Amino acid sequence: MDLFFNYLFYFLIFGGLWSFVSKRKHLLSVLLSLEFIVLGLFIYIAVVLLYYNMMYFLMYFLTFAVCEGSLGLGILVLMIRTHGNDYFGSFNVLQC
């Protein structure tokens, strides 16, 4: 059972990293790949902390993960309201 979670962890992390590197046109796909990586880390931390019987740390991790997700969605909404889409190509950093 432990080997299954290790392979699942590696699949989720590397799948999220591959998606993060390969699909950089839209902000939404970047945010989804980051959440995929966070899900893999959550599974790995849950398995490790279950072994050491310290499950309260998962609440801290989930709190930071939710804050990261809400900040990303806030940036996405702000970018769509100001620029009309979520393409990185149309976003000019030098504009005021």
C-alpha positions as CSV (number, residue, x, y, z in Angstrom):
1,M,0.0,0.0,0.0
2,D,2.9,2.4,0.7
3,L,4.4,1.8,-2.7
4,F,1.1,2.7,-4.3
5,F,1.1,6.1,-2.6
6,N,4.7,6.7,-3.5
7,Y,3.9,6.2,-7.2
8,L,0.8,8.3,-6.9
9,F,2.8,11.1,-5.4
10,Y,5.4,11.0,-8.1
11,F,2.8,10.8,-10.8
12,L,0.9,13.8,-9.4
13,I,4.0,15.9,-8.8
14,F,5.7,15.3,-12.2
15,G,2.4,15.5,-14.0
16,G,1.7,18.9,-12.5
17,L,5.3,20.0,-13.2
18,W,5.0,18.9,-16.8
19,S,1.7,20.7,-17.2
20,F,3.1,23.8,-15.6
21,V,6.1,23.9,-18.0
22,S,4.2,22.9,-21.2
23,K,1.0,25.0,-20.9
24,R,1.9,28.5,-20.1
25,K,-0.4,30.4,-22.4
26,H,-3.4,30.7,-20.0
27,L,-3.3,31.7,-16.3
28,L,-6.1,29.3,-15.5
29,S,-4.1,26.3,-16.8
30,V,-1.1,27.4,-14.7
31,L,-3.2,27.7,-11.6
32,L,-4.7,24.2,-12.2
33,S,-1.3,22.7,-12.6
34,L,-0.2,24.3,-9.3
35,E,-3.2,22.9,-7.6
36,F,-2.3,19.5,-9.0
37,I,1.1,19.8,-7.5
38,V,-0.4,20.8,-4.1
39,L,-2.7,17.8,-4.3
40,G,0.3,15.5,-4.8
41,L,2.1,17.1,-1.9
42,F,-1.0,16.7,0.3
43,I,-1.2,13.0,-0.4
44,Y,2.5,12.6,0.4
45,I,2.4,14.6,3.6
46,A,-0.8,12.7,4.7
47,V,0.9,9.4,4.3
48,V,4.1,10.5,6.0
49,L,2.2,12.1,8.9
50,L,-0.1,9.2,9.3
51,Y,3.0,7.1,10.0
52,Y,4.2,9.5,12.6
53,N,0.7,10.2,14.0
54,M,0.9,14.0,13.6
55,M,-2.2,14.7,11.5
56,Y,-2.8,18.2,12.9
57,F,-0.1,19.5,10.5
58,L,-2.4,18.8,7.6
59,M,-4.7,21.6,8.7
60,Y,-1.8,24.1,8.4
61,F,-0.9,22.7,4.9
62,L,-4.6,22.9,3.8
63,T,-4.9,26.4,5.1
64,F,-1.9,27.6,3.1
65,A,-3.1,25.7,0.0
66,V,-6.5,27.3,0.2
67,C,-4.9,30.7,0.6
68,E,-2.7,30.1,-2.5
69,G,-5.7,29.0,-4.5
70,S,-7.8,32.0,-3.5
71,L,-5.0,34.4,-4.3
72,G,-4.5,32.8,-7.7
73,L,-8.2,33.1,-8.5
74,G,-8.2,36.7,-7.4
75,I,-5.3,37.5,-9.7
76,L,-7.2,35.6,-12.5
77,V,-10.3,37.7,-12.0
78,L,-8.4,40.9,-11.8
79,M,-6.5,40.1,-15.0
80,I,-9.7,39.2,-16.9
81,R,-11.4,42.4,-15.7
82,T,-8.5,44.7,-16.7
83,H,-7.4,43.0,-19.9
84,G,-10.4,40.9,-21.1
85,N,-8.7,37.5,-21.2
86,D,-6.2,35.4,-19.4
87,Y,-3.5,35.1,-22.1
88,F,0.0,35.9,-20.9
89,G,0.9,37.1,-24.4
90,S,-1.6,40.0,-24.2
91,F,-0.4,41.1,-20.8
92,N,2.2,43.8,-21.0
93,V,4.2,44.2,-17.8
94,L,5.4,47.7,-18.8
95,Q,1.9,49.2,-18.9
96,C,0.7,51.5,-16.1
